[in-house]
Amino acid sequence: MNKELILASGSPRRKELLQQLHIPFSVHVSNVDEKVNPNYSPSEVVMDLALQKASDVAMLYPDHIVLGSDTVVVYKDIILGKPASEAEAVQTLEMLSGKKHQVLTGVALVEGEQVQTFYEKTDVEFWPLTVDEITQYVRTGEPMDKAGSYGIQGLGAAFVKSIQGDYFSVVGLPLSRTIRELRKRGFAYSN
C-alpha cells in the first residue's frame, strides 16, 4: 500500500477512534469554512460537511486518501449543533431529557477524483434528567464543544438510557463501516 491515509480533522476523538483500527495515518486539519445547505436533509448535511473537509485537504494531497467526517445530533428533524453558550447547552439537554434523538455521522473518502460519502444513524434515548443533573454537567464544560451538548464517551454517558446503532458513530466516526471501506482501498491492520 503506497497511499497514505490522512484524517482531515482536528478532533481528538476521531483521531483516537482511527488509531483503534491500527491503520497508519496522519492528521491535516481542514480550514474550510463549513457551509450548511438549508435544503439538505440531516443525512445530506453530514455527508456534505464531511466532503467539504476532505476535499479541502485532498487539494494538498492528491495522491493520498483523505478522510473527512462530521457528526450532528437531530431531534424532530432539527439539527442540534454545538452550543454557543452554557444557557443553550442547558436548553438542549432539557429538550432531549427523557426522549429519543438521532446522531448522524457522515464520512467522506477522497482519493484524487474518486469520492465516496456515507453516513450512519444511531438512535439514542436519554433518561429523564433533573435540572440539577443538567446544571452540574454543563458546569464541567464537557458539552461546550459537542453536537447536541453532550459527549457519550464522557460524563454524558450517564444520561444515556439506550442506544440502537453504532456507538462509535455517536463518538464521531463509524469504525465498522469505515474499516470496511478502507479495506476496499487496500488498507489493513498494522502492528
Secondary structure, DSSP 8 states (H G I E B T S, - for coil): ----EEE----HHHHHHHHHTT--EEE----------TTS-HHHHHHHHHHHHHHHHHTT-TTSEEEEEEEEEEETTEEE---SSHHHHHHHHHHHTTSEEEEEEEEEEEETTEEEEEEEEEEEEE----HHHHHHHHHTSGGGGSGGG--TTTGGGGGEEEEES-HHHHHT--HHHHHHHHHHTT-----
